[in-house]
Amino acid sequence: EERGGSEERRKILWRHYRELNTNNAERMCQTPREEAAAKIIRNHAAILKDATRYLSAEPEDADTALRAITSAIQNGLDPVDAARELRTALEGRREGQDDGVLLQVTSDLSKYLQSRICIPRDMGALPAFEYRRCLDAIICAA
């Protein structure tokens, strides 16, 4: 069995978590992955501002990378498929962007995001697990 249990077990845990979290249940997403992506989307500007200070990258490249990472997480991909999603998302980049540079920025951003995630400040344990799982796959693929 994979680290973190089976997909079915994670679905059951999330359903119970949502049921117990009565104050926020109506605002919570249907899956931990969607919840993680929603947190990134809601805080996109702040994450990008913080990350560009850390990364030696153009803000546009960091933005493209963050959007690709969020897309991979939001679409609920298995970690192996996250690399494919990343490459697909990067195809929509602006004219003149270099694939190698974007892959490096995406990998560096993934490492940075992985080191910055804080439970429970940023998101709950289950969304953070899915978030880190996808970041691991992106780091390995880039």
C-alpha positions in Angstrom: 0.0 0.0 0.0 1.3 3.4 -0.9 2.4 6.0 1.6 -0.6 7.7 3.1 -3.0 4.8 2.5 -5.2 4.0 -0.4 -7.2 6.5 -2.3 -10.4 5.1 -0.9 -9.1 5.5 2.7 -8.1 9.1 2.0 -11.6 9.8 0.6 -13.3 8.4 3.7 -11.0 10.4 6.0 -11.8 13.6 4.2 -15.5 12.9 4.3 -15.3 12.4 8.1 -13.1 15.5 8.5 -15.6 17.6 6.6 -18.5 16.2 8.7 -16.6 17.0 12.0 -15.6 20.5 10.8 -19.2 21.9 11.0 -18.2 25.5 11.1 -16.5 25.4 7.7 -18.0 22.4 6.0 -20.1 24.4 3.5 -16.9 26.3 2.4 -14.7 23.3 2.1 -14.0 21.6 -1.2 -15.0 18.1 -2.1 -11.5 16.6 -1.9 -8.2 17.5 -0.1 -6.5 18.2 -3.4 -9.2 20.7 -4.4 -8.9 22.2 -0.9 -5.1 22.6 -1.3 -5.5 24.1 -4.8 -8.2 26.5 -3.5 -5.8 27.7 -0.7 -3.1 28.4 -3.3 -5.5 30.2 -5.6 -6.8 32.4 -2.7 -3.3 33.3 -1.7 -1.7 33.4 -5.2 -0.5 37.0 -5.0 1.1 36.6 -1.6 2.7 33.3 -2.4 4.1 34.7 -5.6 5.4 37.8 -3.9 7.1 35.7 -1.2 8.5 33.2 -3.6 9.9 35.6 -6.1 12.1 37.1 -3.3 13.5 33.6 -2.7 13.8 32.5 -6.3 16.1 34.0 -8.8 13.5 34.0 -11.5 11.4 36.5 -13.5 8.0 37.1 -11.9 6.3 36.0 -15.1 8.1 32.6 -15.0 7.3 32.1 -11.3 3.7 32.9 -12.0 3.6 30.4 -14.9 5.2 27.8 -12.6 2.8 28.4 -9.7 -0.2 28.1 -12.1 1.2 24.8 -13.4 1.7 23.5 -9.9 -1.8 24.5 -8.9 -3.3 23.0 -12.0 -1.6 19.7 -11.3 -2.9 19.7 -7.7 -6.4 20.9 -8.6 -6.9 18.3 -11.3 -6.4 15.5 -8.8 -3.7 13.8 -10.6 -1.7 10.9 -9.3 1.9 12.0 -8.5 3.2 10.2 -11.6 0.7 12.1 -13.9 1.6 15.4 -12.2 4.7 15.6 -14.4 2.6 15.2 -17.6 0.2 17.9 -16.3 3.1 20.2 -15.6 4.4 19.8 -19.2 0.9 20.4 -20.6 0.4 23.5 -18.5 3.8 24.9 -19.5 2.8 24.6 -23.1 0.5 27.6 -22.6 3.4 29.8 -21.6 4.1 33.1 -23.2 6.1 33.4 -26.4 9.8 33.2 -25.9 9.8 31.4 -22.5 12.5 28.7 -22.3 11.3 25.2 -21.3 14.5 24.4 -19.4 14.2 27.7 -17.4 10.5 27.1 -16.7 11.2 23.5 -15.5 13.9 24.7 -13.3 11.8 27.5 -11.9 8.9 25.1 -11.3 11.2 22.6 -9.5 12.8 25.4 -7.4 9.3 26.8 -6.6 8.0 23.4 -5.6 11.0 22.9 -3.3 10.3 26.3 -1.8 6.6 25.7 -1.3 7.3 22.3 0.2 9.6 23.9 2.8 7.1 26.7 3.6 3.8 24.8 4.1 2.7 25.0 7.7 -0.1 22.9 9.3 -2.6 24.2 10.4 -1.7 27.8 9.5 -1.8 27.3 5.7 -4.1 24.2 5.4 -5.1 21.1 7.2 -3.1 17.9 7.3 -5.0 16.0 4.6 -4.8 18.8 2.0 -1.1 19.4 2.9 -0.4 15.7 2.4 -1.9 15.8 -1.1 -0.1 19.1 -1.8 3.3 17.7 -0.7 2.7 14.5 -2.7 2.1 16.4 -5.9 5.1 18.7 -5.2 7.3 15.6 -4.7 6.3 14.3 -8.1 6.9 17.7 -9.8 10.3 18.0 -8.2 11.2 14.5 -9.4 9.9 15.2 -12.9 11.5 18.6 -13.5 
